[in-house]
Amino acid sequence: MSCRTGIVFWLALLTCVSARSAPQMKSSVSPSEETCELTDIDYAIYGALLQGMGGPEDPEEAWSGKDLLILSTTADAGNVDARRGGWGFRSRSKERPGEETAADFNAKKGIRCKVKPGFGDPKAYSIIPSDETDQYFATGKDKKAKDGWTAFYEKHPHAGGFWQFSRPAYNLAGDEALVYVSHSCGWLCGTGHLYLLRRDGGHWKVNNRLMLWIS
């Protein structure tokens, strides 16, 4: 091997090793949020939820006559057990989701989607950016000096807190759906529910709900 050939060889090898060891740049956007799109059926479920959520379990979190604000990203529902017991507590039915629906619910955990306005009755709610509420309740150096809920209600004085919906889950027949809904309205004000919906005659309707937590 000539001196020139040897130099070329070692330069090529060094370039190859450097390329392999260089750190890979990651996108600042989560792949799940980047690719997840809610379907027309998902939005039909949300529209049915608005009509069938029912009243609050605790008077302190009442939202009657107040603005209904929905976050612009879906809830993760990572800690929610779709098959937990208790269906029938504070409801008129013990009906619960089937195995297929529960499996689809678990498969969709950790995948968050953008929620766009236009479903159901657009006059019944408003979509607000999730980044906005994140700022109110930030921790560490980003935490605002003012109490988060005080700041929230100063900007939204007529709100009843804010809601967040998970991605709807379905059975294989497409006539049963399950959604996790969280409602936050104060440090000790809010609930989390699972809503079971069924399709009858082409229309979705809330059939039952299960309270998961209350504060």
ROLO-297357 format. One record per residue (C-alpha): residue in three letters; residue number from 0; x, y, z. Coordinates in steps of 0.001 Angstrom, whole numbers, plus 500000, padded with zeros to 6 digits. Example, Ala and Ser with C-alpha at 12.3 -4.5 7.8 and 13.67 -1.06 7.14 Angstrom:
// ROLO-297357
[rec 'ALA',0,[512300,495500,507800]],
[rec 'SER',1,[513670,498940,507140]],
//
This chain:
// ROLO-297357
[rec 'MET',0,[500000,500000,500000]],
[rec 'SER',1,[501436,503392,499010]],
[rec 'CYS',2,[501703,506257,501487]],
[rec 'ARG',3,[498982,508207,499667]],
[rec 'THR',4,[496672,505214,499524]],
[rec 'GLY',5,[497209,504580,503231]],
[rec 'ILE',6,[496286,508159,504123]],
[rec 'VAL',7,[493104,507961,502068]],
[rec 'PHE',8,[492190,504653,503721]],
[rec 'TRP',9,[492608,505985,507289]],
[rec 'LEU',10,[490720,509219,506500]],
[rec 'ALA',11,[487803,507194,505134]],
[rec 'LEU',12,[487810,504937,508200]],
[rec 'LEU',13,[487891,507925,510583]],
[rec 'THR',14,[484956,509539,508745]],
[rec 'CYS',15,[482923,506320,509004]],
[rec 'VAL',16,[483594,505905,512741]],
[rec 'SER',17,[482779,509580,513446]],
[rec 'ALA',18,[479479,509326,511572]],
[rec 'ARG',19,[478429,506265,513583]],
[rec 'SER',20,[479363,507747,516943]],
[rec 'ALA',21,[477767,511176,516325]],
[rec 'PRO',22,[474628,511812,518459]],
[rec 'GLN',23,[471310,511556,516594]],
[rec 'MET',24,[469142,514671,516707]],
[rec 'LYS',25,[465632,514010,518029]],
[rec 'SER',26,[462517,515823,516898]],
[rec 'SER',27,[461071,518198,519501]],
[rec 'VAL',28,[457607,516905,518514]],
[rec 'SER',29,[456480,513585,519920]],
[rec 'PRO',30,[455981,511075,517064]],
[rec 'SER',31,[452591,510079,518533]],
[rec 'GLU',32,[451340,513687,518598]],
[rec 'GLU',33,[452810,514294,515161]],
[rec 'THR',34,[450968,511417,513470]],
[rec 'CYS',35,[447836,510912,515610]],
[rec 'GLU',36,[444676,512194,513939]],
[rec 'LEU',37,[441244,511859,515462]],
[rec 'THR',38,[438614,510427,513122]],
[rec 'ASP',39,[435114,511661,512333]],
[rec 'ILE',40,[433791,508866,514547]],
[rec 'ASP',41,[436042,510028,517410]],
[rec 'TYR',42,[434582,513510,517107]],
[rec 'ALA',43,[431066,512061,516991]],
[rec 'ILE',44,[431866,510406,520330]],
[rec 'TYR',45,[432988,513754,521765]],
[rec 'GLY',46,[429786,515366,520536]],
[rec 'ALA',47,[427745,512675,522294]],
[rec 'LEU',48,[429787,513207,525468]],
[rec 'LEU',49,[428828,516863,525549]],
[rec 'GLN',50,[425174,515828,525606]],
[rec 'GLY',51,[425535,512945,528045]],
[rec 'MET',52,[428170,513890,530611]],
[rec 'GLY',53,[425510,514513,533240]],
[rec 'GLY',54,[425850,516672,536325]],
[rec 'PRO',55,[428813,516736,538688]],
[rec 'GLU',56,[428961,514479,541738]],
[rec 'ASP',57,[430067,517303,544013]],
[rec 'PRO',58,[428366,520747,544242]],
[rec 'GLU',59,[431762,522455,544393]],
[rec 'GLU',60,[432566,521436,540832]],
[rec 'ALA',61,[429207,522425,539322]],
[rec 'TRP',62,[429512,523789,535804]],
[rec 'SER',63,[425887,524597,534979]],
[rec 'GLY',64,[425765,527980,533246]],
[rec 'LYS',65,[429552,528223,533008]],
[rec 'ASP',66,[431890,528083,530011]],
[rec 'LEU',67,[432990,524558,529108]],
[rec 'LEU',68,[436678,524584,528124]],
[rec 'ILE',69,[438282,521507,526527]],
[rec 'LEU',70,[442046,521046,526218]],
[rec 'SER',71,[443566,520887,522740]],
[rec 'THR',72,[445290,517516,523305]],
[rec 'THR',73,[443815,514204,524384]],
[rec 'ALA',74,[444434,512739,527837]],
[rec 'ASP',75,[446992,509970,528238]],
[rec 'ALA',76,[444903,507828,530650]],
[rec 'GLY',77,[448029,505802,531369]],
[rec 'ASN',78,[446971,504840,534907]],
[rec 'VAL',79,[443333,504121,534083]],
[rec 'ASP',80,[442129,500517,534283]],
[rec 'ALA',81,[439421,500079,531664]],
[rec 'ARG',82,[438128,496903,533314]],
[rec 'ARG',83,[438094,497973,536946]],
[rec 'GLY',84,[435074,497129,539028]],
[rec 'GLY',85,[432511,499493,540460]],
[rec 'TRP',86,[430313,500046,537425]],
[rec 'GLY',87,[426902,500830,538871]],
[rec 'PHE',88,[428187,503130,541628]],
[rec 'ARG',89,[426304,506427,541358]],
[rec 'SER',90,[424780,505294,538066]],
[rec 'ARG',91,[421612,503518,537019]],
[rec 'SER',92,[423347,500620,535290]],
[rec 'LYS',93,[426103,498068,535930]],
[rec 'GLU',94,[426912,497904,532229]],
[rec 'ARG',95,[430661,497879,531619]],
[rec 'PRO',96,[432954,497801,528557]],
[rec 'GLY',97,[433694,494507,526823]],
[rec 'GLU',98,[437104,492892,526492]],
[rec 'GLU',99,[437642,494187,522941]],
[rec 'THR',100,[436912,497766,523940]],
[rec 'ALA',101,[439142,497517,527017]],
[rec 'ALA',102,[441983,496085,524903]],
[rec 'ASP',103,[441690,498956,522405]],
[rec 'PHE',104,[441655,501451,525281]],
[rec 'ASN',105,[444903,500006,526675]],
[rec 'ALA',106,[446525,499958,523223]],
[rec 'LYS',107,[445894,503688,522816]],
[rec 'LYS',108,[447486,504722,526104]],
[rec 'GLY',109,[450399,507090,525741]],
[rec 'ILE',110,[449275,508295,522315]],
[rec 'ARG',111,[448056,511881,522393]],
[rec 'CYS',112,[446189,513625,519593]],
[rec 'LYS',113,[445282,517187,518755]],
[rec 'VAL',114,[441658,518064,519469]],
[rec 'LYS',115,[440125,520409,516904]],
[rec 'PRO',116,[436903,522417,517282]],
[rec 'GLY',117,[433818,521791,515185]],
[rec 'PHE',118,[432328,518672,516778]],
[rec 'GLY',119,[428941,518515,518461]],
[rec 'ASP',120,[427438,521910,519199]],
[rec 'PRO',121,[430329,524384,518652]],
[rec 'LYS',122,[428526,526955,520806]],
[rec 'ALA',123,[428563,524631,523819]],
[rec 'TYR',124,[432332,524669,524394]],
[rec 'SER',125,[435695,526209,523517]],
[rec 'ILE',126,[439044,524562,522805]],
[rec 'ILE',127,[441982,526034,524740]],
[rec 'PRO',128,[445693,525240,524211]],
[rec 'SER',129,[447113,522627,526568]],
[rec 'ASP',130,[450280,524728,526727]],
[rec 'GLU',131,[448264,527477,528411]],
[rec 'THR',132,[447192,525320,531350]],
[rec 'ASP',133,[450705,523833,531572]],
[rec 'GLN',134,[452031,527336,532217]],
[rec 'TYR',135,[449570,527935,535049]],
[rec 'PHE',136,[450747,524855,536916]],
[rec 'ALA',137,[454432,524749,535968]],
[rec 'THR',138,[456944,523765,538624]],
[rec 'GLY',139,[460500,524814,539381]],
[rec 'LYS',140,[462009,527856,537703]],
[rec 'ASP',141,[459066,528155,535284]],
[rec 'LYS',142,[456462,528373,538063]],
[rec 'LYS',143,[454584,531656,538140]],
[rec 'ALA',144,[454528,533630,541376]],
[rec 'LYS',145,[450727,533812,541228]],
[rec 'ASP',146,[448618,530794,542173]],
[rec 'GLY',147,[447840,528771,539058]],
[rec 'TRP',148,[444096,528570,539560]],
[rec 'THR',149,[443912,532279,540372]],
[rec 'ALA',150,[445645,533036,537074]],
[rec 'PHE',151,[443390,530596,535219]],
[rec 'TYR',152,[440159,532148,536470]],
[rec 'GLU',153,[441437,535667,535907]],
[rec 'LYS',154,[441717,534790,532218]],
[rec 'HIS',155,[438577,532610,532150]],
[rec 'PRO',156,[436263,534160,534776]],
[rec 'HIS',157,[433164,532374,533488]],
[rec 'ALA',158,[434730,528915,533175]],
[rec 'GLY',159,[433812,525831,535149]],
[rec 'GLY',160,[437419,524623,535055]],
[rec 'PHE',161,[438638,522599,532083]],
[rec 'TRP',162,[438050,519132,530642]],
[rec 'GLN',163,[440289,516668,528841]],
[rec 'PHE',164,[439124,513663,526808]],
[rec 'SER',165,[441143,510565,525992]],
[rec 'ARG',166,[441138,508949,522559]],
[rec 'PRO',167,[437944,506893,522212]],
[rec 'ALA',168,[438361,503116,522262]],
[rec 'TYR',169,[436074,500725,520363]],
[rec 'ASN',170,[435040,497111,520055]],
[rec 'LEU',171,[435490,495299,516736]],
[rec 'ALA',172,[431833,495773,515771]],
[rec 'GLY',173,[432225,499530,516182]],
[rec 'ASP',174,[429076,499923,518273]],
[rec 'GLU',175,[430685,500378,521701]],
[rec 'ALA',176,[433084,503118,522804]],
[rec 'LEU',177,[434964,504031,525957]],
[rec 'VAL',178,[436446,507435,526867]],
[rec 'TYR',179,[438295,508718,529915]],
[rec 'VAL',180,[437245,512252,530900]],
[rec 'SER',181,[439019,514373,533491]],
[rec 'HIS',182,[437572,517603,534874]],
[rec 'SER',183,[439811,519999,536810]],
[rec 'CYS',184,[438398,523082,538503]],
[rec 'GLY',185,[440615,523788,541535]],
[rec 'TRP',186,[443202,522355,543912]],
[rec 'LEU',187,[440462,520329,545613]],
[rec 'CYS',188,[437913,520356,542818]],
[rec 'GLY',189,[437660,517838,540013]],
[rec 'THR',190,[436749,514326,538918]],
[rec 'GLY',191,[437836,511561,536583]],
[rec 'HIS',192,[435347,509268,534833]],
[rec 'LEU',193,[435150,506484,532315]],
[rec 'TYR',194,[432223,506943,529927]],
[rec 'LEU',195,[430677,503997,528121]],
[rec 'LEU',196,[428832,504837,524912]],
[rec 'ARG',197,[426825,502722,522492]],
[rec 'ARG',198,[425687,503360,518954]],
[rec 'ASP',199,[422008,502836,518271]],
[rec 'GLY',200,[420378,503717,514971]],
[rec 'GLY',201,[423472,505547,513771]],
[rec 'HIS',202,[423695,507785,516856]],
[rec 'TRP',203,[426042,507543,519822]],
[rec 'LYS',204,[424702,507848,523346]],
[rec 'VAL',205,[426259,507704,526819]],
[rec 'ASN',206,[425005,504507,528479]],
[rec 'ASN',207,[426969,504518,531704]],
[rec 'ARG',208,[429830,506166,533539]],
[rec 'LEU',209,[432215,505131,536286]],
[rec 'MET',210,[433782,507588,538713]],
[rec 'LEU',211,[437502,506909,539099]],
[rec 'TRP',212,[438502,509752,541424]],
[rec 'ILE',213,[437220,512947,542998]],
[rec 'SER',214,[439026,515788,544767]],
//
